[in-house]
Amino acid sequence: VAISMLESGNWVLPQTYADEFAFKPPMAHWLMAICSLPGGAVTEFSSRLPSAVSFVVLMGFVLVFFGRRIARFHEAFIATLLLITSVEIHRAAMTTRVDMLLTTFMVLGLFQLYRWEEKLELKGLPIMIPLLLGCAVLTKGPVGIVLPLFVFTVYLLMLGKYAYSTIFKVVFYAGLSSIFLPSLWYIAAWQQGGAAFIDLVLAENFGRFFHLSAEAIPYELGHENGVWYNFATLAAGFAPWTLFFFFSLFGVNKISCPERPFKQFLAGIWQHIRGMEKVRLFSLVALVCILFFYSIPSSKRSVYLMPAYPFISLFLAQYALYITEYRTRCTRFFAAVLTALVTVLLIGCLLVMVGAIDPVRMVEAYTQKESVLYAVQLVADRLAHPSLLTWCIVDVNVLALLTLYYQLFKKINIKMLYATILLTFTVNFLVDGVVMPAYRKGHSAKAFAEQIRQSYPDSQGNLYVVNDLRHFRNLYGLNFYMGNSFLDLDHAQPEAGYFVVAEKDMEQIKARYADRYAFQLLTETSHPLDELRQRIQLYSFQGR
């Protein structure tokens, strides 16, 4: 989409994959295009830059917001560190998707709503609230307003401080003012896209949420899971800290039944919640409301829950400090396990770097799966020919490992916790700087795009796909590296040309177009691409 914006000059509703118009809100693509202006083209770096910058901004605001309101600053600091090193947030910060940007706008909007009540007692309306929520809508749609205001409404009700009419008015005014900015784009997009655009927007936002029929959406919603899926993905998203908190469950004293009647017991819990510090109450309301909200739609993905992560991290930091102070064996056991695992990892890396072992042969003894062996080969080749940066990253990991090992023999448990977090951070650095670049490069469609350009130069402007996501996979990665040049076979109906397709879709393609085209295989990727988990094939075709 960002490529199309720069090439066509249409920043409202540009044409994208195979003549399809980009019906989703454009904020992320606007920022990608703006970041790409200095270089004149959209690159891997410029397309990921908005996610990376929003990640840094979010971490800074989380630290400041909690740090100013929590009695123990290091609790806010640890909460931020847990957030930085959690798998889900860390992964989203490096991807070309809208999720990190949306999370930043929504969480910062929630922080501003909290400050509105805390500092001004709901008087006036700070301009940052409609600005942030409006940007959230321009990133993902109406959820950018609905979810933050839902959280804020429940929080105001929990405070018991304001009349229902007051709550209704402030939420209404906040919502109405937040609609203004995105409405400018929606009106302009409607003028270009017409009724088709409106049908897609309604189906995408309301049909998906309320489980309604979604014929207007040109693809299957997918990711349909039960409520349990949200909790499973949260546990996975907070790895490796999930393991730390899991270890803490062992050795817990048997929970005794309350001596009071159950009704009084529940009333006591309710009073305890109502009596929490305001920032903790707000965080509890936020995480519960976000989990509840995303339990309603049938389509569920782990990234949808990212706005809850900063608020969950606050309670995890509180629990981590409790474990460190009162359950020291648990902290030391987790640190020892992490030390052992990272020691094995670094020894393996160093042995590959000096040529002492061949990891591919070792893995072949356990599996012959092509995708696994290829992934191991990619990383092994990167380590076998280490650059100066690779050596520096490994050295940093060794220093962090030695630091944690030293702290294991000391009695200051909080330092051991910080050393554990440091080692986790450096391992992420190793994965980001060594493992993933090799893996991503080997699974990228970039090399295949270059092969097509060089071997079949007449394919430029003559390269077709079938844009039917209900039946076939779209090749977004290859389209990016081909400069957003794919054409829709059904729409153009050419007499001859080139055709790219996912390997497993070709039989169905031949069956669909048997009376119209004859296809001849020209070449294919040497291995399955990670995006599709199958090969991409290039065909030439002639009309019958």
C-alpha positions, 0 to 999 in steps of 0.5 A: 500500500505504501508503495502504491501511495508513493507511485500513484500519489493517491494517499486516500484509497490507493490500488494495491495487490492486483488492482484491489483498493486498500480499504483498511485505515491508512495510518500505518501505510502513511507513516511507512510512505513518509519514512520512505520519502528520503530514500525514494522507495519503500524498503524493509527498513523504512516499512518496519520503522513505524513499528520500531519507533512506536515501540520505543515511544510506548516503552518510554511512556509506560515507564513514565506513567507507572513510575510517577504513580507507583510508590516503588519506582523499580517496580515500574522499571521492572514492569517496563523491562518485562514488557520489552523482553516479552515475546509478543511485544518484542516480535511486533516491534520488528514487523511490518504490521499495524499492531504495534502502532495501534497498541501505542495509540490505544495505550497512550490514549488510555493514559491520557484518559486516566490523567483527565480524571486524575488531574482535571476531574473530567473538566474540559477535554485535553486535545491529546485524547481525541488526537490519540484515539483518532489516530488509533481509528486511522490505524485499525478502525472503530476499535481504536475509540470503542475499546479505550472508552469502554475501559474508561467507562468501567473505570469511572463506574468502579470509582463510584465518584461520578453520576451516571449522567456525568459519565455518559456525557464525558464518554459521549463528548470524548467519542464524538470529538475523536471521530472528527479526524478519522471521518475526514479520511472515511469521507474521502475514501467513500468518495473514491470507493463508493458503496463497495468501500462502505460494504467492506468497512461494515463487514470488516468491523461489525460483521467480524465482531458480531459473527455476522455474515461477511460476504463483502469481505473478499477473504475468510476471516480465519483464526477462529478460536474459543475463549481459551485461546486468549489465555494461551496466547497471553502465556506464550506472549509473556515468555520466557517470564511465564516459565518464571511465574510457573516455577513460583507455583511449586511450594505454595502452601495449600490454599485453605477455604475461607472461614467466612461465608462465601458471599462475605468472602466475595464481598471482601474481594470486591472491597479490596479491589475497590480500595486498590491504588487508582493506577492499579485499579485502572490497570486491572480494569483495562486488562480485564476489559480488553480480555473480555472485549476480544473474547466476543469475536470468533476471530482471535489473534494473539496481537489483538491482546497487545494493548493489555500487555503494559497493564498486565506487566505492572502486576507481573512486576509486583509479583516478581518482586514478591517472589524475589523477596520472599520466595528466593529459591524460585528466583534462583532456580529460574536463574539457574535454569536460564543460565544452563540453557543459555550456556548450552546455546552459546557453547553451540554457537561458538563451536559452530563459529570455529568449525568444530561441529556441523549442526545440520548433521546433528539435526539430521539424526532426529528429523529429515523434514526439509523446512527444519534442515533448511532453517538450521542450515541458514543459521549455521552458515551465518555462524560459520562465517561470522562478521565482526557484529556477530562476534560482538553480539556473542561476546555481549551474551557471554558477559551477561551470562557471566554476570548472572552466574556471578550473581547466583553466588551472591545474596542480593536477590534483586540484583540477580533478578536484574541480571536475569532480565539482562541476560534475556535482553541479550539473548533477544539481541542474539536472536535479532542480530544473528539468527533472524536475519539469516532465517528471514533472508533465506525465506524471503521472496526477494531472491525469487523476485530478482530471478524473475526480473533478470531471467524474464525481463518481459514479465514486468507489467505482464505478471498475473495472479488470481486475487481470490483469498477465499480459495488461494493464497496471496503472494504479498511478499513477492508483490512487494519485491516486484514493486507492487506490479501484480495484475489480476488475471480475472480482471485483465483477461489477457491472451498471454503472459506470466503467472505466479502462484503458490505451489499447492494452489496450481492444481485448482488453478488449472482446473478453473482455467482449463478451457481458457489457458494453457500453463507451462512451468518455468521456474520455482523457488528452491525451497518453501517460503516462510510466508506460505510454507510452500514454494512459489512457482512461475508459469507462462500461459497462452490463451486456448 
